[in-house]
Amino acid sequence: MPTGSRPRQLRLTLLGVGAMNSPRYAPAGLLLEYGDARVMFDGGPGAEPDAPLEAWLVTDARAELRAAIRRSGRARGVEPGVRTLVTDGVRVEPYPVVHTSHPTCGYLIEGCGRRAAWAPEFLTFPDWAAGVDLLFADAAGWRTPIRFARGTGGHAAALDVSAEARRLGVRRLVFAHLGRPTLRAIDAGLTPPFGEFGREGGVFLLRQAGAAATPHARTPGHRMLPHTADLIIEAWGPSRNKCIEQAALGLVESFIDMHSAVASESVITDIPAMDDVELLITVLEEVIYVVDAKGMVPIAASLRENRAGGFRAVFAVTPLDDVTSIGPVPKAITRHAMHFGEDDGGWSCHVLVDV
C-alpha cells in the first residue's frame, strides 16, 4: 500500500464458518481487506481466498488443516504462520487463547480507529477481546463447553460466549466457528441472547470514525423483492435505528397502500436491551402484532434508546379498516438468510418475511 493512502475502512469477509469436519460449512476463515492489501486468517479447503495476499495468518500452527493451508498459501505466494503484521494504518497482533495443550492464539485487528478480533477457537473467553467493535468467536458448543480428553482444553459454549461478550462490552458478536451442537440449535430455531450466527460470504465493514457516508447511506430507504411464496425486504440508512425504521415501513407497504393513510394515534412499545439482529426482528414482529392484535396499521416508526438502557419504538398508527389492503398481512419474520449490519457509509438489512 502506498505511503499516505491509509484505508478509511476495514472490510472483513467470512469465507467459512464451520468447525473441523463440519457437515455443512467450510472451515472457519476470515479475509481482511484494507486499501490494496489482503490478509487471510485460518480457513482451509473451501475457504480459500483469491490471490494476491499480503499474509496468511493462523491461530493454531499445529492444526489438523495446517498442511492444506500451507499448500494453499504457498500457491498464493505466502507462508502461513503466526506473526504480527504491521502495515500502513493497520496492526494485526496475535494474543494467546486457552484452547488446547499447545500454544494457540487469536488476533486483534486495529485500524481506522476501530478494533476487531478473530478468535474462532477457545475454551475461556479471551479478556483481550473486551470492548472490541467486532468479535468473531467460537460456537463449537451450544449450552455446554466441549472439553478435550485429559483436561487438555476444549471449545466454549455459544451461550457462555454470548453472556461474556455482552458483559465485557463487545459491540458486535459474530459466531464464526459453528460446531454440531450449535448447528442443531440453529435447526431448532434457537438464537443466542446476544450475538449472531456468521454466514459464509458475510461482509462486515468497520469505517474510520468521521469518514463521509455515501449518498446511498445518507438517504434512508427500502425496497421489496419477490421470493417464491415469501417476501424480501431490504432497507438502509445512516444508522442502525434509521435502518430498522425503514424496514418497518417496507413491511407495512407490502400489504397496505400508504398513499392516503393518515395517522390518528400512537402506539408505544418499550424494548429491553438486545443485540442488533434481535432488535430488528423484535420491531418487525411488533408491527405484525399491532396489526393482528390491535387492528391498527403503523404508517410511521421512530426508534430511540430509552433511559433504562433499552429502546422505545413509537408507531404512528391508523385503523386497519381505514386503509386499502394490497396484500396479505405477513405471518412472521424468518431468520433464514437474514443480514443486518454496517455497510459502506451506513447500515443495511436483508429480511425474509413469511407471507
Secondary structure by P-SEA (a helix, b strand, c coil): ccccccccbbbbbbccccccccccccccbbbbbcccbbbbccccccccccccccbbbbccccccaaaaaaaaaaaacccccbbbbbcccbbbbbbbbcccccccbbbbbbcccbbbbbbccccccccccccccccccccccccbbbbcccccbbbbbaaaaaaaaaaacccbbbbccccaaaaaaaaaccccccbbbbcccbbbbbcccccccccccccccccccccccbbbbbbbcccaaaaaaaaaaaaaacccccccccccbbbbbbbccccaaaaaaaaaaaaaaaaaaccccccbbbbbbccccbbbbbbbccccccccccccccccccccccccccccccccbbbbbcc
